[in-house]
């Protein structure tokens, strides 16, 4: 009888140990899954001030900029090539907080020009059509008017919203709607292909360089992500 009681006590103790180990295993597994999810989220959603991508090498080959939208004077020798996405909050921050200062200090004085290129990211479902809308606006000489509205009102990037923004930007509606039938889709895809060739996978990404005699841009520096205006001033002044 004593042996049976001892065996029962021993089994109860063993069972408690096994239950405890099982519980710990569940906790460890849950913690691992949660940690993985957090790391995934952090990698997919950039933090304020975070770079657009971890490594974007300075291109060895000069970059072609013909047929791209230019903000500033064509005669400017220093060029800022901007790869952007109209649903990217950090691109909107640049457009709202940094671009106006650069326009006043450099673009309007014909020292620097910005070449705008599109990189609609795959998880931004309306970015590509917004990019096409911006290119359609450029065809009517109203790129900046549309550019500013697209960034200021990201909740209005539906098809109907784009038409409404185009009307506000002063575009001819029938011409705009015809253009949105696919006339600028190849331009947006070409810009995105250029970005992929340069290992650019995030926005905003900026290439700074100088115009060569053949019209191409020799890139000297790459800036990625949300950068303060002082970073642009320092980089631009070094090239002037």
N, C-alpha and C positions, 0 to 999 in steps of 0.2 A: 504493500500500500504506500509506504514511504517512497519507494522508487517511482511509483506512478505519479505521486504528488510532485516529486522532484522533476520528473520528466515534463509534467504539465507546466510547472513554473518555468522550466528552461525553454519550452516551446513558446510560451507567452512572451518571454523576454526576446527570443529570436524574432517572433512576429513583429514586436514593436520596433525592433532594429530594422527589419526589412521594410516596414511601413515608413519609417523615418527616411531610409535611403531612397525609397520610391518618391516620397514627397520632395526630397532634395533634388532628385533627378528632374522632376517636372519643373521645379523652380529654375534650375540651371538652364534647361532647354528653353523655357519661356524668356529668361533673361537674354539668352543668345539671339533668339528671334527678334526681340525688341531692340537689342543693340544693332542688329543687322538692318532693321527697318529704319532706325535713326540715322545710321551711316548712309544708307541709300538716300534718305530724304535730304540730308545735308549735301550729298554729292549732286543731287538733282536741282536743288533750290539754292542758288548762290546767296551768300550773306551780303549785307551792305558792305561795300568796299572790297568784296571778294573778286579775284580775277575771273574773267570770262572763261578761261581755261588755264590749266596748270602750266603748260608750255606752248608758246607760239613762237617758233624761231623767226628771226629776221630773214625775210626772203633773200636768197642769193641772186635771183634773177630780177631785173627791173620790171615793174608792173605797168601794164597797159591801162590807160584810163579814158581812152576815146569812147564816145557814145555813152558815158556815164553822166549822171546829174552832177553839176558843179555849182557850189555855193561860193561866191566870191569872184574875183577877177581872173580871167583866163591867163593874164600876164604874170600872175604870182608864181614865183619859182619854188616856194615851199608848199608841199601838199600834205594834207591830212586825209587819208583814205579811211572812211568809217564804214564798218560792217555792222548793220543794225537790224532790229526786229521791232515792228510796231506794237507788239504785245509784251515786249521786254521792259519791266519797270526801271531797270538801270539805264536802258537806252532813253527812256522817257525822262529820267533824271538828268542825263546829259543834255537832252534837247531843251529842257526847261531851265536848268541851273547853270550850265557851262557854255552851251553854244551861243547864247546872246552876248556873253562877255567876249568870246573869241571873235564874233562878228564885228563887234565894236573896235576891238584892239588890233585885229589883224586882217580880217576879210575886207572890211570897208576901206582899209588903208592900202589894199592891194598887195599886202605882204604875204598872205597865205590864202589858199583856196582849199575847200573841203570837197572831196569826191565822195558822194554818197552811194554805197552799195548795199544790197539787200541780202540778209541771211535769215529768212523766216525759219525759226526752229520747229522741229516736227511736232512738239507738244503744244504749240500755239496754233490752234486750229484756224484762226482768222488772220494770221500774220501774212500769209502769202497773198491773199486777196487785197489786204491793205497795201502791200508793197506794189501790187499791180495798179491799184488806185493812185498811189503816189506817182508812179511812172506815167499814168494817163494824165495826171495833173501837170506833170513836167512838160508834156507835149503841148499844153495850152499855156505854158509859161507861168504856172501857178504852183510850182512844186512846194515852196516853203509855206504857202498858205495852207496847202493840204497836209503837209508834213506836220505842222504845228497842231492842227485839229486832230489828226490821227493819234498823236501822242497825248494830247490833252484830254481826249474823250475815248478811252479804250473800250468802254462799254457800248459804244456805238459803231462797232466794226462789222455789223451784219450787212448783208447786201443792201437792204433799204437804208441802213445807217450811212453806208459809204456814199450813196447817191445824195442823201441829205447833206453830208459834209461837203461834198463836191459843189452842191448848190451854194452853200455858205461861202465856199472858197472862191466863188465867182466863175465857176466852170460852165461851159455850155453843156447842158444836160444831155442832149441827144448825142453829141460828140463823145462825151464821157461814157455814156452807156454803150455806145458802139465799141469804143476802145476796150471796155471791160469785157467784151466778148472774146478776149484772148489775144489782143494785139500786143500786150506787154508781158505776157507770161514767159516768153523765151528770154527776155531781159532778166527777169527775176531768177530764173533757173540758171542762167549764165553766171550771174553774180554769186549764187550759192555754190556753183561748181568751182568758181575761182577761190572761194573760201575754203572748200574742201581740199583743193590742191595745196593750199597754204597751211593746212592742219588747223584751221580756225573752226572751232566747234561751238563757241559761245559768243554771246553778245553782251555789251558792245566790245568790239575789237578795233583798234586804231593803228594804222600804219603811217608813220611819218617819214617823209623823205624829200628829195629835191628832183625837179624836172631836169631830165637830160636833153641833149640836143635833138634826139629822135622822138621826144615827146613822152617817153616812158619815165616812170618814177623810180629812182634808186632809193630803196627804203633803208633808213638808218636806224630806226627804232620802232618797237611795237609796245603799245600800251593796251592793257586789257582790263575790262571790268569798270566799276564805278571809280573814277579818278577825280580828284579835286582839280579845279581850274589851274591851280598853281603847278600841277604836274605837266599840264599842257603848255603853260607859259615857259617853264624851264626847258622842255623838249624843243619847242618852237624856236625860242631865242638862241638855242645852241646851233640851229640850222640856218638862221638868218645871216 
